[in-house]
């Protein structure tokens, strides 16, 4: 796999005047196909699949979002401007074929881009869920030729809605709980000594409904904050503002979303069974991950909540974006994934309308690490499948 390559960095300007950084890897400089890797919150320059892409005879473009490592203000509609800058750059470089490789949250970003790129400009999403103009109709969005999805989840909003703890009764106090919905209560099926649960179908049904209700309440809170700000701005513009109005009009609200690591499937692995071990992406102890400071969507703005983390309001969920995936598509599932579960993958595969789609299952956790010491890491197996698919389909 070790082969000489060149890496060239590029700082690109986006349509709204911001900057996004990308790195182009090539082995010969004569590649006609380029594979693009990007995540909405991370810089994946050391992504484990880059060498495999080069081995397939393709160039590899690895791009970072405008705010690497900080999704406090991440609005997926605006993130598409970053993707569009990268795609335009690759077309300008003369690549004949572009393949999008979305790993984990990158799949939601890239399928959203694909949907909007294939939508007539005057019909593209004009505003974010918070009401911010996107100007996507004025932005060149080159179409792509294929997609690869590796351990994709259903979208950041859908992912969080599956994991959000619905027993929270007060968003300002994470200790306040509805005991009848507490997923880590022995009365509801959790064994604290063993660190695992066994939940009844009745509890699961109530729990899922209550998760959606909590997301709806947070949506309403986010929209109320935005409306208050918009009304204050209107009074400032009209010349009738009070001193408080002027402060509210300038204020950028930020709020916490506590207890977001409580997907029942993480602690009861008989639900949606797979090769995974008990525990979530964040660890084995829910009393640390669910109440601690690290977790999905822990600190948000109203804008980022509605666009990225709301399973009800976000446009970037795969159930909304996959119907536009008509290009050749490779879907790789890790069978021990603690983040994306088998039913999620089945729904993703079923939602892809492409007549040329392939689903491959590989042993590994969400990051493609080996499930036991005596087996090959799933990253390598997945990489070889990607090499084969690219050579057959795109080179």
C-alpha positions in Angstrom: 0.0 0.0 0.0 2.9 2.3 0.6 3.5 4.3 -2.6 5.0 7.7 -3.3 2.5 10.5 -3.6 2.3 14.3 -3.7 0.1 16.5 -1.5 -0.8 20.0 -2.5 -2.8 22.3 -0.1 -5.3 24.8 -1.4 -7.1 27.6 0.4 -10.4 28.2 -1.4 -12.8 31.1 -1.1 -16.5 30.2 -0.8 -19.4 32.0 -2.4 -20.0 33.9 0.8 -16.5 35.1 1.1 -15.3 32.6 3.7 -12.3 30.2 3.5 -12.1 26.4 3.3 -8.9 24.4 3.3 -8.3 21.3 1.1 -5.5 18.9 0.3 -5.1 17.1 -3.0 -3.2 13.8 -2.9 -2.0 12.3 -6.2 0.3 9.4 -7.1 1.0 10.1 -10.8 -0.6 13.5 -11.5 -2.5 11.9 -14.4 -5.5 10.6 -12.5 -8.8 11.2 -14.2 -11.0 10.4 -11.2 -10.8 12.1 -7.8 -12.4 10.9 -4.6 -13.4 13.6 -2.1 -13.5 13.1 1.6 -15.1 15.6 4.0 -16.9 15.8 7.3 -19.0 18.8 8.5 -17.0 19.2 11.8 -13.6 17.6 11.2 -10.5 17.8 9.1 -9.9 14.3 7.8 -6.5 14.8 6.3 -5.2 11.6 7.9 -8.2 9.6 7.0 -7.4 5.9 6.8 -9.0 5.5 3.4 -6.7 8.0 1.6 -4.0 5.4 0.8 -6.6 3.0 -0.6 -8.0 5.7 -2.9 -4.6 6.3 -4.3 -4.0 2.6 -4.7 -7.1 2.4 -6.8 -5.5 4.9 -9.3 -7.6 7.9 -8.2 -6.6 11.3 -6.8 -7.9 12.0 -3.3 -9.2 15.4 -2.2 -9.5 15.9 1.6 -11.4 19.0 2.6 -12.1 20.7 5.9 -15.1 22.8 6.9 -14.7 26.5 7.6 -14.9 25.9 11.4 -12.8 22.8 12.1 -13.5 21.1 15.4 -16.3 23.6 16.3 -19.9 22.9 15.3 -21.4 25.5 17.7 -22.7 27.4 14.7 -22.8 24.7 12.1 -25.7 25.1 9.6 -25.6 22.4 7.0 -27.1 24.7 4.3 -24.1 27.1 4.7 -21.7 24.1 4.9 -22.8 23.3 1.3 -21.0 26.5 0.2 -17.8 24.9 1.4 -18.5 21.7 -0.5 -19.4 23.6 -3.6 -16.1 25.5 -3.5 -14.3 22.2 -3.4 -16.3 20.6 -6.2 -15.8 23.6 -8.4 -12.1 23.6 -7.7 -11.8 19.9 -8.7 -13.7 20.5 -11.9 -11.4 23.4 -12.7 -8.4 21.1 -12.2 -9.8 19.0 -15.0 -11.0 15.8 -13.3 -13.4 13.9 -15.4 -15.1 12.1 -12.5 -15.7 13.1 -8.9 -16.7 10.5 -6.3 -17.9 11.7 -2.9 -16.8 9.5 0.1 -18.9 10.3 3.1 -17.8 8.6 6.3 -20.2 8.8 9.3 -21.5 12.4 9.4 -19.8 13.1 6.0 -22.5 11.0 4.4 -25.2 13.4 5.5 -23.3 16.4 4.3 -22.5 14.8 0.9 -25.9 13.4 0.2 -27.3 16.8 1.0 -24.9 18.4 -1.4 -25.8 15.9 -4.1 -29.5 16.6 -3.6 -29.1 20.4 -3.9 -26.6 20.1 -6.8 -29.1 18.1 -8.8 -32.0 20.5 -8.0 -32.6 23.4 -10.4 -31.0 26.5 -8.9 -34.3 28.3 -8.5 -35.7 25.4 -6.6 -32.9 24.9 -4.1 -33.4 25.5 -0.4 -33.6 29.3 -0.1 -33.3 29.6 3.7 -32.0 27.6 6.6 -34.5 26.3 9.1 -33.7 29.4 11.2 -34.6 31.7 8.3 -31.1 32.7 7.1 -30.8 33.1 3.3 -28.6 30.4 1.8 -28.2 31.9 -1.7 -27.7 28.3 -3.0 -29.5 29.3 -6.2 -26.7 31.6 -7.1 -23.9 29.2 -6.4 -22.3 26.8 -8.9 -22.7 23.3 -7.6 -21.1 20.8 -9.9 -22.8 17.4 -10.1 -20.8 14.4 -9.1 -20.4 10.9 -10.6 -20.6 8.5 -7.7 -20.9 8.1 -4.0 -19.3 5.9 -1.3 -20.8 5.8 2.2 -18.8 4.3 5.0 -20.5 3.7 8.3 -23.1 6.4 7.6 -25.6 7.3 10.1 -29.1 8.7 9.2 -28.0 12.3 9.7 -26.8 14.2 12.7 -30.4 15.2 13.7 -31.8 11.7 13.4 -28.7 10.3 15.2 -29.3 12.7 18.2 -33.0 12.1 18.3 -32.3 8.3 18.6 -29.9 9.0 21.5 -31.5 11.9 23.3 -32.7 11.1 26.8 -36.5 11.9 26.9 -36.7 11.7 30.7 -35.3 15.2 31.0 -38.1 17.4 32.4 -36.3 20.8 32.6 -33.8 21.8 29.9 -32.1 24.2 32.3 -31.5 21.4 34.9 -30.2 18.1 33.6 -30.8 16.4 37.0 -34.6 16.7 36.7 -36.1 13.5 35.4 -39.4 11.7 34.7 -38.8 8.4 36.4 -41.1 6.6 34.1 -38.9 7.3 31.1 -35.5 7.0 32.8 -33.5 4.5 30.6 -31.0 3.9 33.4 -33.5 2.9 36.1 -33.8 -0.7 37.3 -37.6 -0.2 37.2 -37.4 0.3 33.4 -35.0 -2.6 32.7 -31.5 -1.3 33.4 -29.0 -3.3 35.5 -26.5 -0.8 36.9 -24.1 -3.5 38.2 -23.8 -5.2 34.8 -24.0 -1.9 32.9 -26.6 -3.1 30.4 -30.4 -3.1 30.0 -33.3 -5.3 28.9 -36.2 -3.1 27.8 -39.7 -4.1 27.2 -41.4 -3.4 23.8 -43.9 -1.1 25.7 -41.1 0.9 27.2 -39.3 1.2 23.9 -42.4 2.5 22.2 -43.1 5.1 24.9 -39.4 6.1 25.0 -39.2 6.7 21.2 -42.3 8.8 21.2 -41.0 10.8 24.1 -37.7 11.4 22.4 -39.5 13.0 19.5 -41.5 15.1 21.8 -38.4 16.4 23.6 -36.8 17.3 20.2 -40.0 19.2 19.3 -39.8 21.1 22.6 -36.2 22.1 21.9 -37.2 23.2 18.4 -39.9 25.4 19.8 -37.4 26.9 22.3 -35.0 27.6 19.5 -37.6 29.2 17.3 -38.8 31.4 20.2 -35.3 32.7 20.8 -35.1 33.5 17.1 -38.5 35.2 17.0 -37.6 37.4 20.0 -34.4 38.5 18.3 -36.2 39.2 15.0 -38.9 41.2 16.7 -36.3 43.3 18.6 -34.4 43.9 15.3 -37.7 45.1 13.7 -38.2 47.6 16.4 -34.6 48.8 16.1 -35.1 49.3 12.3 -38.4 51.1 13.0 -36.8 53.5 15.5 -39.0 52.3 18.4 -36.5 50.1 20.2 -35.8 50.2 23.9 -32.3 49.7 25.3 -33.3 46.1 26.0 -34.4 45.7 22.4 -31.0 46.9 21.2 -29.3 44.3 23.3 -31.6 41.5 22.3 -31.2 42.4 18.6 -27.4 42.0 18.9 -27.4 39.0 21.2 -26.5 35.5 19.8 -28.2 33.0 22.1 -26.3 29.8 23.0 -27.8 26.9 25.0 -27.0 23.5 26.3 -28.7 20.2 25.3 -27.9 17.8 28.1 -28.2 14.0 28.2 -27.9 13.0 24.5 -26.2 9.6 24.9 -29.2 7.4 25.8 -30.0 5.3 22.7 -31.7 2.1 24.2 -29.9 0.0 21.5 -26.5 0.9 23.0 -27.4 -0.6 26.4 -29.7 -3.4 25.3 -27.9 -5.1 22.3 -30.8 -7.5 21.8 -32.5 -4.5 20.2 -31.4 -4.3 16.6 -28.8 -7.0 17.2 -25.3 -6.8 15.6 -21.7 -7.6 16.4 -21.4 -4.6 18.6 -20.5 -4.6 22.3 -22.6 -2.9 25.0 -22.0 0.8 25.2 -22.1 3.8 22.9 -19.7 5.7 20.7 -18.7 7.6 23.9 -18.1 4.7 26.2 -19.5 2.0 28.3 -20.7 4.0 31.3 -23.9 5.9 30.6 -23.7 7.8 33.8 -20.5 9.4 32.5 -21.4 9.9 28.8 -25.1 10.9 29.3 -24.5 13.4 32.1 -21.0 14.5 31.2 -19.7 17.4 29.1 -18.8 15.4 26.0 -21.5 14.3 23.6 -23.4 15.2 20.4 -25.0 18.6 20.2 -24.0 19.5 23.8 -23.7 23.3 23.1 -25.7 24.9 20.3 -27.2 28.0 18.9 -30.8 28.1 17.8 -29.5 28.1 14.2 -27.2 25.1 14.5 -29.8 23.2 16.5 -32.5 23.6 13.8 -30.2 23.0 10.9 -27.9 20.2 12.2 -29.1 18.6 15.4 -32.9 18.6 15.2 -34.2 15.3 13.9 -37.4 17.1 13.0 -36.2 20.3 11.4 -32.8 19.5 9.7 -32.8 19.2 5.9 -29.6 17.1 6.1 -31.2 13.8 7.1 -30.7 10.9 4.8 -34.4 10.0 4.5 -34.7 13.4 2.8 -31.6 13.4 0.7 -31.1 9.8 -0.5 -33.9 10.0 -3.1 -31.6 12.1 -5.2 -28.8 9.5 -5.2 -29.1 8.0 -8.7 -25.3 7.7 -9.3 -23.4 4.4 -8.7 -23.1 4.0 -5.0 -21.1 1.8 -2.6 -22.4 1.4 1.0 -20.1 -0.1 3.6 -21.5 -1.2 6.9 -19.4 -2.1 9.9 -21.1 -4.9 11.7 -20.0 -3.8 15.2 -20.9 -0.2 14.7 -22.0 1.5 18.0 -23.4 4.5 16.2 -25.2 3.2 13.1 -27.4 0.1 13.7 -28.5 -2.6 11.2 -32.0 -1.2 10.8 -30.4 2.2 10.0 -28.3 0.7 7.3 -31.2 -1.3 5.8 -33.2 1.9 5.6 -30.3 3.8 4.0 -29.8 1.0 1.4 -33.5 0.8 0.7 -33.7 4.6 0.3 -31.0 4.7 -2.5 -32.9 4.7 -5.8 -29.7 4.1 -7.9 -29.9 1.0 -10.1 -26.2 0.5 -9.4 -25.8 0.2 -5.7 -23.7 -2.2 -3.6 -23.9 -3.0 0.1 -21.0 -4.7 1.8 -20.8 -5.7 5.4 -17.4 -5.6 7.1 -16.5 -6.6 10.7 -15.4 -3.6 12.7 -16.7 -0.8 15.0 -17.9 2.6 13.9 -14.3 3.6 13.1 -13.4 0.4 11.4 -11.3 -0.9 14.3 -11.0 -4.7 14.8 -13.6 -6.2 17.1 -11.1 -8.7 18.6 -7.3 -8.8 18.8 -6.9 -11.8 16.5 -8.7 -10.3 13.4 -7.8 -7.8 10.7 -9.1 -4.3 11.2 -12.2 -3.5 9.3 -10.6 -0.4 7.9 -8.3 -2.5 5.7 -11.1 -4.8 4.5 -13.3 -1.8 3.7 -10.3 -0.2 1.9 -9.8 -3.2 -0.4 -13.5 -3.2 -1.2 -13.3 0.5 -2.1 -10.3 -0.2 -4.4 -12.2 -2.9 -6.2 -15.3 -0.8 -6.6 -13.4 2.2 -7.8 -11.4 0.2 -10.4 -14.6 -1.5 -11.6 -16.8 1.6 -11.7 -14.8 4.9 -11.9 -11.3 4.4 -13.2 
